[in-house]
Amino acid sequence: PLYYQLETILRKKITAGDFSAEVPLPSEDALAVKYEVSRITVRQALSSLEQDGLVIRQRGKGTFVSENTNTLDLPRFSGSIEDLILMGKRTETKVIESAWIDPPDIIRERLRIKDGQVLRIEKIRHIEGDPFSHVFNYLPPELGSILPMDLVKSKPMLMILEDELGVRANEAEQTVEATIADAADASLLDIRVGDPLLKAERTVYDVKGNPVEYVSVVYRADKYAFTMKLKRKRTDKSAGWGAV
């Protein structure tokens, strides 16, 4: 529904700190014009935000962000292994399940495993008390069989691999795409079905180029940001833009 789309947009702006508690939000008319919706749609969106305690509506003065609203310092991944480790340190982990499974072909391919099972660990990560990612870690048998499971709740996987197993992550290949929450993700991440998510699929390699971990994770779009740095790439014959 349109009111839900507008509510999601405003909710993200509020939690990101785009609005001040001292200055009213744009008027209903202004929001209706900006987002090309009716005033009724705007009122529905604001009412929902008010019920959640994010805004306070004052007759004759306007709508203000609640002073009790905590803005979020979003975890940001900008393209380094260190970013992944630091993000892991900032969050709290709840392990839902760990099990040995027969992996699908895509995971066999990424981990270069022809036969046998892999260790799959399902987790929910929290930041500031709220769930923000639903994670599946897949480890090859030679690492999964010696993984100290008691540390998974308290330590990022990459740190466990390095500190406990002597495996240093050197690089990773990752794809990121937009998706929406299904019923399972909505329940685990405390959001609604259809809320926006960022989905990442990542293969981590050691210094010898061997895959040591495959990760499939979805992040709440209001609590996670992915940034890229672009710079000009020049050659003798042409010039173009490249992602770093």
C-alpha positions as CSV (number, residue, x, y, z in Angstrom):
1,P,0.0,0.0,0.0
2,L,1.1,3.5,-0.7
3,Y,0.9,4.6,3.0
4,Y,3.2,1.7,3.9
5,Q,5.7,2.7,1.2
6,L,5.7,6.3,2.5
7,E,5.9,5.1,6.1
8,T,9.0,3.0,5.2
9,I,10.7,6.0,3.6
10,L,10.1,8.3,6.5
11,R,11.0,5.6,9.0
12,K,14.4,5.2,7.4
13,K,15.0,8.9,7.3
14,I,14.1,9.3,11.0
15,T,16.3,6.4,12.2
16,A,19.1,7.7,10.0
17,G,18.9,11.1,11.7
18,D,17.8,13.1,8.7
19,F,15.2,15.0,10.7
20,S,15.7,17.1,13.8
21,A,13.5,16.9,16.9
22,E,13.5,20.7,17.0
23,V,12.2,21.2,13.5
24,P,8.9,19.8,12.3
25,L,8.7,17.4,9.4
26,P,7.4,18.7,6.1
27,S,3.7,19.4,6.2
28,E,1.1,16.9,5.0
29,D,0.6,18.9,1.9
30,A,4.4,19.1,1.2
31,L,4.8,15.3,1.7
32,A,1.8,14.6,-0.5
33,V,3.3,16.7,-3.3
34,K,6.8,15.4,-2.9
35,Y,5.8,11.7,-3.0
36,E,2.8,12.1,-5.3
37,V,0.3,10.7,-2.9
38,S,-2.9,11.9,-1.3
39,R,-3.1,13.6,2.1
40,I,-5.0,10.6,3.4
41,T,-2.1,8.4,2.5
42,V,0.3,10.8,4.3
43,R,-1.9,10.8,7.4
44,Q,-2.0,7.0,7.5
45,A,1.8,6.9,7.3
46,L,2.3,9.5,10.0
47,S,-0.3,7.8,12.3
48,S,1.6,4.5,12.0
49,L,4.9,6.3,12.9
50,E,3.2,8.0,15.8
51,Q,1.9,4.6,17.1
52,D,5.4,3.3,17.1
53,G,6.6,6.3,19.1
54,L,8.8,7.7,16.3
55,V,7.0,11.0,15.9
56,I,4.8,13.3,17.9
57,R,2.0,15.2,16.2
58,Q,1.1,18.6,17.8
59,R,-2.0,20.4,16.6
60,G,-1.2,23.8,15.1
61,K,2.6,23.1,15.2
62,G,3.2,20.1,13.0
63,T,4.8,16.7,13.3
64,F,8.1,16.3,15.2
65,V,10.5,13.4,15.6
66,S,10.3,12.0,19.1
67,E,13.2,13.1,21.3
68,N,13.4,9.5,22.5
69,T,14.1,8.2,19.0
70,N,17.6,6.8,18.7
71,T,19.3,7.4,15.4
72,L,21.4,4.6,14.1
73,D,25.0,4.6,13.2
74,L,24.6,2.0,10.4
75,P,27.1,-0.7,9.9
76,R,28.8,0.0,6.6
77,F,30.8,-2.3,4.4
78,S,33.1,-0.5,2.0
79,G,35.1,-3.4,0.5
80,S,37.7,-4.8,2.9
81,I,38.1,-7.9,5.1
82,E,38.7,-5.6,8.0
83,D,35.2,-4.1,7.5
84,L,33.7,-7.5,7.9
85,I,35.6,-8.2,11.1
86,L,34.8,-4.8,12.6
87,M,31.1,-5.2,11.8
88,G,31.2,-8.6,13.5
89,K,32.7,-7.0,16.6
90,R,29.9,-4.4,16.8
91,T,27.1,-6.9,16.8
92,E,25.7,-9.5,19.1
93,T,25.0,-13.0,17.7
94,K,22.3,-15.5,18.4
95,V,22.9,-19.0,16.9
96,I,19.7,-20.6,15.7
97,E,21.1,-23.9,14.5
98,S,24.3,-25.7,13.4
99,A,24.2,-28.8,11.4
100,W,26.1,-30.9,8.8
101,I,24.2,-30.8,5.5
102,D,24.5,-32.0,1.9
103,P,25.0,-28.6,0.3
104,P,23.4,-27.4,-3.0
105,D,25.5,-27.4,-6.1
106,I,26.2,-23.6,-5.9
107,I,27.9,-24.1,-2.4
108,R,29.8,-27.1,-3.6
109,E,31.1,-25.1,-6.5
110,R,32.1,-22.1,-4.3
111,L,33.8,-24.2,-1.7
112,R,35.3,-26.6,-4.3
113,I,33.8,-29.7,-2.7
114,K,32.9,-32.6,-4.8
115,D,31.5,-35.0,-2.2
116,G,30.6,-35.0,1.5
117,Q,28.9,-32.6,3.8
118,V,29.6,-29.0,5.0
119,L,28.9,-27.3,8.3
120,R,26.0,-24.8,8.1
121,I,25.5,-22.3,10.9
122,E,22.4,-20.2,11.0
123,K,22.6,-17.0,13.0
124,I,20.8,-13.7,13.7
125,R,22.9,-10.7,14.4
126,H,21.7,-7.8,16.6
127,I,22.8,-4.2,16.8
128,E,21.7,-1.9,19.6
129,G,19.4,-4.7,20.7
130,D,17.5,-5.1,17.4
131,P,18.0,-7.9,14.8
132,F,19.6,-6.6,11.6
133,S,20.9,-9.6,9.7
134,H,20.0,-13.3,9.1
135,V,23.2,-15.2,8.3
136,F,24.1,-18.7,7.0
137,N,27.8,-19.6,7.3
138,Y,29.0,-22.7,5.3
139,L,32.4,-24.2,6.2
140,P,34.3,-27.0,4.3
141,P,34.6,-30.2,6.3
142,E,38.3,-29.8,7.2
143,L,37.4,-26.5,9.0
144,G,33.9,-27.3,10.2
145,S,35.1,-30.4,12.0
146,I,37.5,-28.4,14.2
147,L,35.5,-25.2,14.6
148,P,35.1,-24.2,18.3
149,M,31.3,-23.8,18.4
150,D,31.4,-22.2,21.8
151,L,33.0,-19.1,20.3
152,V,30.5,-18.6,17.5
153,K,28.2,-16.5,19.7
154,S,30.9,-14.2,20.9
155,K,33.4,-13.8,18.0
156,P,33.2,-13.0,14.3
157,M,33.7,-16.1,12.1
158,L,36.7,-14.5,10.4
159,M,38.4,-13.9,13.7
160,I,37.7,-17.5,14.8
161,L,39.2,-18.8,11.6
162,E,42.3,-16.7,12.0
163,D,42.9,-16.7,15.8
164,E,41.8,-20.3,16.6
165,L,42.4,-22.2,13.3
166,G,45.3,-20.3,11.9
167,V,43.4,-19.5,8.7
168,R,43.9,-15.9,7.5
169,A,41.2,-14.5,5.2
170,N,42.9,-12.7,2.3
171,E,40.1,-11.7,-0.1
172,A,36.4,-12.3,-0.8
173,E,34.1,-12.3,-3.7
174,Q,30.7,-10.8,-3.0
175,T,27.5,-10.0,-4.8
176,V,24.8,-7.7,-3.3
177,E,21.2,-7.4,-4.5
178,A,18.0,-5.9,-3.3
179,T,15.2,-8.2,-2.2
180,I,12.2,-8.2,0.2
181,A,11.4,-10.1,3.4
182,D,9.5,-13.3,3.2
183,A,7.5,-14.6,6.2
184,A,10.6,-16.4,7.7
185,D,12.9,-13.4,7.5
186,A,10.2,-11.0,8.7
187,S,9.7,-13.1,11.8
188,L,13.4,-13.4,12.6
189,L,14.3,-9.8,11.9
190,D,11.2,-8.3,13.6
191,I,10.0,-6.6,10.4
192,R,7.0,-7.0,8.1
193,V,6.6,-9.2,5.1
194,G,7.7,-7.2,2.0
195,D,10.1,-4.9,3.9
196,P,13.3,-4.2,1.9
197,L,16.4,-6.2,2.5
198,L,19.9,-6.3,1.1
199,K,21.1,-9.8,0.2
200,A,24.8,-10.7,0.0
201,E,26.4,-13.9,-1.2
202,R,30.1,-14.1,-0.3
203,T,33.0,-16.5,-0.7
204,V,36.1,-15.9,1.4
205,Y,39.5,-17.1,0.4
206,D,42.7,-17.6,2.3
207,V,46.2,-16.4,1.3
208,K,46.7,-19.4,-0.9
209,G,43.4,-18.7,-2.8
210,N,41.6,-21.6,-1.2
211,P,37.9,-21.0,-0.2
212,V,37.4,-21.2,3.5
213,E,33.9,-19.9,4.0
214,Y,30.7,-19.3,2.0
215,V,28.2,-16.8,3.5
216,S,24.6,-16.1,2.5
217,V,23.1,-13.2,4.5
218,V,20.2,-10.8,4.3
219,Y,20.4,-7.4,6.0
220,R,17.6,-5.0,7.1
221,A,17.8,-2.1,4.7
222,D,17.1,0.4,7.5
223,K,20.1,-0.9,9.5
224,Y,22.8,-1.6,7.0
225,A,24.6,0.3,4.2
226,F,26.9,-0.9,1.4
227,T,29.3,1.7,0.1
228,M,31.6,1.6,-2.9
229,K,34.5,3.9,-3.8
230,L,34.8,4.7,-7.5
231,K,37.9,6.2,-9.1
232,R,38.9,7.0,-12.6
233,K,40.8,4.2,-14.4
234,R,43.0,5.4,-17.2
235,T,44.8,3.5,-19.9
236,D,46.9,4.6,-22.8
237,K,44.0,4.2,-25.2
238,S,40.9,4.9,-23.2
239,A,39.6,6.3,-19.9
240,G,36.7,4.8,-17.8
241,W,35.4,4.4,-14.4
242,G,36.2,1.4,-12.2
243,A,35.0,0.2,-8.8
244,V,37.5,-0.3,-6.1
